[in-house]
Amino acid sequence: MLVHVKTNSFKETTVETIPSLQTVQHDNNDPVNYTRTHQGRKTYLVTWYELITYLQKRPWAATADFSPCDYNNCEITRDRNMAEESDLVLFQGRWLPTSIDFKRPNGQIWVFVDIEPPTIIERLSKKERYGVMKYRSDFNWTMTFDKKLADIHLPYGELRKYKKYVVKDYTAIALNKRKEALMVVSHCPVDSKRMDYAKKLNETIDVTVLGSCGTKWDCGQALYHDDCFSILNEYAFFLPFENSLCHQYFTEKLFDNFHYNTLFVTRGGLPYEASSTFPKGVVIDFDQFESPQHLGRKLKQIMEDKEEYAKRLEMKSQYYSINIRESYQRALCDLCYRLNHQDIFYKTIPDVLQVLSPKHSCRNM
């Protein structure tokens, strides 16, 4: 079986495609006839060796299970003591321990789970305190935000259109906008160099930066966007700039905050990907502008033209965002489906770090 990777072309960018990798059937990892029965029917046990940090911050993740799925003959636990007798083990990929404390039985499937970009995974894989390098050839499936690289897709969210027209006084909202652009940032030196871009943007439009990279902001908690973010309603624009510019890497900064009455300026993904991913006109894609200064002047013009601002906000408000809660449930259902069809989906990935390499899906800045 070959590792199947879809290739996508993007305007004015070249992305190296992943070489075809021949998967390997290990003698000690054969899925045939490795099942258990539970209450008279076959049941697959799934263990989180360590729930990914992002989901640890969300209480609902601890109780999510397979009950809503078409294939619901799977059970999930966070008790790592159950790992050795499990059919499948989920690992937080980038922070793998240097030693796995159980003996892997025949037929057990290992899944590399991570929703951080390949740039971060690659960097952490070189640190001695993590075991990514040691176990890089032991995984069967990947679970990540990038559908091109994932066996099981786990995006941060997506946008959907309301069935009915959403009525608001968009002109009144536009007239009340006094503050220009807002960023909320906790990590400053990052691969995307977003703070450098924001400083240049600030030459033509006022950019307020809250968090570790700007004015101290004690509201809320890390990795979780709560009511503190209602401050977005005060600004004409919100800048959910990502830490890396990688294929399909649009995070909770966008999806968790999409409902606020402000316009979004994206800086993520591959060139022009935001324009092709999101409904036309719903977000402003920085790639459409020659420079930060050109973008700033356009944002200034939109804010001052209250009629245009109201029209853009009206267009955005006809869409809503689903967040990772629904994505995670969908991923669990996919997982159980695959466990029931291992004859189709079973494989071993020779090198998960090669599959998740930044050179396949990220751009350099």
Steps between C-alpha positions, in 0.01 A plus 500: 500500500621851426467801725237697311547874500289741299688779333365851466621788288493855630548827321861617493633220719680174454466227758717192489289188485560209733680206342292185482583292805461125499323394817628201689316212663698423815500137606422601857231748403256301290138608560347172386283329761596742775160595642306464822135446573291710732146410602470260210642728230842603378628815672815698437676670790664839433739657751629854516858457621492874555215721385635785289546820699244694299225251589609482865381861531149402385295302756269350238793311347525275804149365444494482120441146379376300202129495585399748224689304233363262238768257618480523878652167604804680640584613853744774600699554817763740628639239737841422354512184712258361242738572213650152477164332452365763262437458130613854432706757691490875435822691571563873524759487226731795556543424872551127483689369804841346441368170636154346455416314820314200357572216262327545169291193415446351158254694288498816711460819296690813597371844396719811492270784608594866483336823394812713515664577164781290350750777577451448874489120478830498311667733750390298804602172337862612532482544877643212703227515763238390246477161333368600158818391322503166682145404403477673161460167315250340737179678402213375290282809461520875546237733643558866421337821371643464147275278292780450249722342765244343732356153499244634748411866454487717813466867398457784748165581343322608185253762379142422400220713361187568702182369341320825576613859452652648815359842581706759687535876483825477307515874432474579872780255576717661233432851631600398854842368403768728646794263553679363197676161517564250780742211546508266800833317502677280755806386301720765344798354307319254271560353156250730328667817638154637567622773735731636229203513265281664765760771562504587130120490491497742790659762274168554322237381752506488878561143620437426867690194623385329819678212672864401545604684183332829590296649782460257790158334494400287796153412378420138416728197483750367249368302201141582590296785357225599743288811557817706546513516123182707487749787484514419128165676461675830573735472204440535129740214421634193676833353388514124570857469369636144525839393640581309178387532142412142411235331287154522665647636822221729617444467873263579784602866476266515202239233569440561872459874450320516169164601652618840622397814310835572342670430168774238485835541327665161456870428482538126472514211258684492170486796259140600421368196687274706724333644190431152364410338834252747641184638332577791272511831681451351847859548614775730374803307375833675557640326191279719284717800586848589382624604843384559859477869418269432205282282721493769770387766257221275374383424853500872578290568193249225591466631856444859388245398238221400737279370221769263375585390853132423569470298177809294581379433854157403365663250266711352779202476736318264265752232599574327826790298627514150638797439726716204585231336714312389191824426317619275783174308506523451126860379538398247764233363269754471220731317739239240590405458136862430412536250782206312354663505156865427570515284189470826306679753719775312679854616419827587667658838429876458448576850628228722643740794515553479126124505443458798735805690379458878455657481155184329374243747630649822641647813347812678613481864603 
